[in-house]
Amino acid sequence: MWKPVFFGIVAILATPLLVLWGAAGWVLTRPPLVAATTSVAAVLALAIAAYVDNATMLFDVPAVLAVALGLLMTLPKKTLYNWSLLIAFLSFAIARRVCLPTPSTSLADWITVLGCVGLLWSYTATRKLWVSANLETLTTIEDRLYNAHIMAEYKMLKIGGLGTVHVPYCGEKRDESRLPPLNLVLVHGYAAGNAFWATNLQTLAKHYNVYAVEWLGIGRSDRPDPKFASYDEADAFFVDAIERWRKEIQLDHFVLAGHSMGGIFVTHYAVKYPERVEQLILISPAGVGYPPKDASEPRSFFFRIVRMGWRAEITPMAIVRYLGPFGHKLVSWILQRRMSWLPDTSVLKSGILDPALIADYMYHNWALKKSGDVAMNTHLLPGAFGKRALRDALLPGQIKMPVTFLYGGGSDWMDFNHGQDVVDRLKSTQYASLRKVPLAGHQVFMDNAAAFNSMLIDAITDGLELRSFRTE
């Protein structure tokens, strides 16, 4: 009983501070042009008021501020240039106030204060000091991860608005009498991106022409505003983006694999465009089964708080953005906690993937503009149950291609029994199988990359022996 009371008191006391922090973050992350325009307009308005009040001429302050802000936004973002501008204007503003021949006025004081604050605000916005995430750094980190693990040629692209990495087939040379290699399209899960496949792409490219594709609104993909009136609109936001990508890259058929929440989107794509998908691979997919009957009943106080946040569309990414300069520390802490649960075969725990680099990648992915991260709220209920259970889309006659589930054989928190139920239903009409990757948890392809690669290749081979769109 005492816990709810204690946390209630803490929440009441902390709310004003949290609101102030959020307001500060909102102001400091406005676009630089908005910050600059607002600052100049405010100082100019005060200068006009000062002139009307007692004929004090201070119009040079907004004029100099406008020039300083223009230079701040156009000059290279180098510390020497920026600090020179800051010091020069602050010195000018203070000297201008001190040297006024008229008696001290509050308007003159406010002009000086707002001019200095406006310049510092614009500097913070231009340099992204509150939330330092940016697309250029994200791209550089992603490229470093590929360089460390892909020996073959690869291309980082944006196709149809979606971040894409293409690793062309690099296996044994095929003579002209054989069919070209299969196309394999990989779609990541929630809170991830293409770089999470870094240790898998080289091996898979020895067998397939491999594409890793990011959801719309995630990673290097475009980030349109997520405004949905219904589940169907939200689903179309993600699924139709994959089809636009396919059309632009001109792929007729491909094996489609999705991890976790990506499994939801690739399944819906396969149902909507079955003629394009040669085989469907679901890697520890989210939202397959129905939520338990007691899912709507009150649970622990913590769970009720989580549920309230879920309904308010508060995502982990929103929290990272809200924390501003402390967001990166939270991401690093989350990754370190997660690593303590990983098996020794994990590419993170073993150091094959640099944890610090992955933490940087996650931060810059998470803290960029809100967009695709709302999928957690649009498609899932607390506990990663689907708002529309995936099993209802994976029905005989509705899903027509071979289907394979890959789960972690270790501590995978996605219940494989839901996948097994689907496989048992599909077996009467088509190829369907479920496989477990030894030792792996939910991040199957990272927790035991070698075993995952091998099992994925075997699954595709087995599935396509029964069904293929390709003709000899």
HUWO-V486686 format. One record per residue. RES is the residue in three letters. PHI is phi in degrees with one decimal (none if undefined). Layout:
RES PHI
RES PHI
This chain:
MET none
TRP -70.4
LYS -62.7
PRO -57.4
VAL -65.0
PHE -60.5
PHE -67.0
GLY -64.4
ILE -64.0
VAL -59.7
ALA -62.6
ILE -64.0
LEU -69.6
ALA -83.5
THR -55.0
PRO -58.9
LEU -66.1
LEU -65.4
VAL -65.8
LEU -62.3
TRP -62.2
GLY -63.7
ALA -64.7
ALA -61.2
GLY -62.6
TRP -62.4
VAL -64.7
LEU -74.9
THR -107.9
ARG -66.6
PRO -56.9
PRO -53.2
LEU -64.7
VAL -64.6
ALA -61.9
ALA -66.4
THR -62.8
THR -62.8
SER -64.5
VAL -64.2
ALA -62.6
ALA -65.4
VAL -67.6
LEU -64.1
ALA -61.3
LEU -68.4
ALA -64.5
ILE -63.9
ALA -62.4
ALA -65.0
TYR -68.2
VAL -65.6
ASP -70.4
ASN -146.3
ALA 60.9
THR -77.7
MET -90.4
LEU -129.2
PHE -70.0
ASP -69.9
VAL -66.4
PRO -63.4
ALA -66.1
VAL -65.8
LEU -61.4
ALA -62.1
VAL -64.9
ALA -62.1
LEU -69.0
GLY -61.8
LEU -65.7
LEU -60.1
MET -85.8
THR -106.0
LEU -70.2
PRO -55.1
LYS -79.5
LYS -112.2
THR -56.5
LEU -60.9
TYR -62.7
ASN -62.7
TRP -69.6
SER -62.8
LEU -64.0
LEU -59.5
ILE -64.8
ALA -62.6
PHE -70.9
LEU -59.5
SER -64.7
PHE -62.2
ALA -62.6
ILE -68.9
ALA -63.4
ARG -62.4
ARG -71.1
VAL -65.0
CYS -87.4
LEU -60.7
PRO -75.8
THR -85.5
PRO -60.2
SER -61.7
THR -128.4
SER -65.5
LEU -63.2
ALA -64.2
ASP -63.1
TRP -65.8
ILE -61.2
THR -64.5
VAL -63.5
LEU -66.3
GLY -62.5
CYS -67.6
VAL -63.6
GLY -61.3
LEU -66.0
LEU -65.9
TRP -62.2
SER -65.8
TYR -63.3
THR -61.7
ALA -68.6
THR -66.4
ARG -87.0
LYS 52.9
LEU -77.2
TRP -77.5
VAL -120.3
SER -85.1
ALA -65.3
ASN -152.1
LEU -65.8
GLU -63.2
THR -66.8
LEU -57.6
THR -64.5
THR -63.3
ILE -63.7
GLU -59.2
ASP -63.3
ARG -61.9
LEU -65.2
TYR -68.1
ASN -58.1
ALA -77.2
HIS -129.9
ILE -114.7
MET -84.7
ALA -78.1
GLU -68.2
TYR -143.5
LYS -130.8
MET -98.7
LEU -131.2
LYS -125.5
ILE -123.2
GLY 58.6
GLY 82.5
LEU -109.9
GLY -61.3
THR -137.1
VAL -122.8
HIS -115.8
VAL -115.4
PRO -62.8
TYR -52.0
CYS -132.8
GLY -86.5
GLU -61.0
LYS -64.2
ARG -105.2
ASP -76.7
GLU -66.6
SER -76.5
ARG -95.0
LEU -66.7
PRO -63.8
PRO -63.6
LEU -63.7
ASN -92.7
LEU -115.7
VAL -111.2
LEU -108.4
VAL -121.9
HIS -72.3
GLY -99.8
TYR -67.5
ALA 66.3
ALA -121.0
GLY -170.3
ASN -58.5
ALA -63.9
PHE -65.3
TRP -89.5
ALA -53.5
THR -85.8
ASN -104.9
LEU -65.0
GLN -60.8
THR -64.5
LEU -65.8
ALA -70.5
LYS -73.8
HIS -122.4
TYR -139.5
ASN -87.7
VAL -104.4
TYR -126.6
ALA -107.3
VAL -127.1
GLU -93.7
TRP -58.0
LEU -63.3
GLY 89.5
ILE -134.7
GLY 60.3
ARG -85.4
SER -69.2
ASP -57.5
ARG -125.8
PRO -69.5
ASP -63.5
PRO -87.4
LYS -117.1
PHE -123.9
ALA -93.6
SER -157.5
TYR -59.0
ASP -62.5
GLU -65.2
ALA -63.7
ASP -65.0
ALA -63.4
PHE -53.9
PHE -88.1
VAL -70.3
ASP -66.3
ALA -64.3
ILE -65.2
GLU -67.6
ARG -61.8
TRP -60.2
ARG -60.4
LYS -64.2
GLU -69.2
ILE -85.1
GLN 63.8
LEU -100.2
ASP -82.4
HIS -139.8
PHE -164.3
VAL -82.7
LEU -115.3
ALA -123.5
GLY -134.1
HIS -103.9
SER 54.0
MET -65.0
GLY -59.4
GLY -63.9
ILE -65.2
PHE -68.2
VAL -70.2
THR -65.5
HIS -64.3
TYR -64.5
ALA -63.8
VAL -69.6
LYS -79.4
TYR -129.1
PRO -64.3
GLU -70.5
ARG -95.8
VAL -102.6
GLU -77.7
GLN -156.5
LEU -110.6
ILE -116.2
LEU -112.1
ILE -101.7
SER 41.9
PRO -70.8
ALA -87.7
GLY 70.8
VAL -75.6
GLY -94.3
TYR -80.0
PRO -66.3
PRO -62.2
LYS -61.2
ASP -94.5
ALA -63.0
SER -88.2
GLU -80.5
PRO -58.7
ARG -118.1
SER -68.2
PHE -60.3
PHE -61.3
PHE -63.3
ARG -66.0
ILE -65.0
VAL -59.7
ARG -64.5
MET -63.4
GLY -63.2
TRP -61.1
ARG -65.6
ALA -84.2
GLU 60.7
ILE -89.6
THR -105.4
PRO -56.4
MET -67.8
ALA -63.0
ILE -66.0
VAL -62.6
ARG -64.5
TYR -62.3
LEU -70.9
GLY 59.8
PRO -65.7
PHE -98.0
GLY -62.2
HIS -63.8
LYS -63.5
LEU -64.8
VAL -61.3
SER -62.1
TRP -64.9
ILE -59.3
LEU -65.6
GLN -63.2
ARG -62.4
ARG -63.5
MET -64.7
SER -67.5
TRP -99.8
LEU -78.5
PRO -72.2
ASP -63.7
THR -78.5
SER -63.4
VAL -67.4
LEU -81.6
LYS -66.7
SER -81.5
GLY 85.8
ILE -60.9
LEU -98.5
ASP -69.1
PRO -58.5
ALA -65.1
LEU -69.4
ILE -65.3
ALA -62.2
ASP -62.3
TYR -61.3
MET -61.3
TYR -61.0
HIS -68.4
ASN -73.5
TRP -72.5
ALA -88.7
LEU -68.9
LYS -50.4
LYS -57.9
SER -164.5
GLY -67.4
ASP -66.5
VAL -72.2
ALA -56.2
MET -57.5
ASN -85.5
THR -77.3
HIS -114.3
LEU -122.3
LEU -100.2
PRO -51.9
GLY 96.3
ALA 65.7
PHE -86.8
GLY -73.6
LYS -61.9
ARG -125.7
ALA -58.0
LEU -63.8
ARG -59.9
ASP -76.2
ALA -93.6
LEU -95.5
LEU -109.1
PRO -55.8
GLY 89.3
GLN -96.4
ILE -108.7
LYS -110.1
MET -100.6
PRO -57.5
VAL -126.9
THR -128.9
PHE -100.1
LEU -120.9
TYR -115.3
GLY -75.7
GLY -84.2
GLY -100.9
SER -93.5
ASP -80.3
TRP -80.7
MET -83.5
ASP -75.9
PHE -65.5
ASN -61.5
HIS -64.3
GLY -65.6
GLN -64.2
ASP -60.3
VAL -65.1
VAL -59.7
ASP -61.0
ARG -71.9
LEU -76.8
LYS -58.4
SER -71.7
THR -121.9
GLN -163.4
TYR -74.8
ALA -151.0
SER -148.0
LEU -132.0
ARG -130.8
LYS -118.6
VAL -85.8
PRO -54.9
LEU 71.8
ALA -75.8
GLY -101.3
HIS -64.7
GLN -81.1
VAL -54.2
PHE -75.1
MET -102.8
ASP -73.4
ASN -153.5
ALA -60.6
ALA -63.4
ALA -66.8
PHE -62.0
ASN -56.4
SER -62.9
MET -70.6
LEU -65.8
ILE -61.7
ASP -62.9
ALA -63.4
ILE -65.0
THR -61.2
ASP -63.6
GLY -65.3
LEU -82.0
GLU -68.9
LEU -92.1
ARG -144.7
SER -149.3
PHE -79.5
ARG -88.0
THR -118.4
GLU -74.4
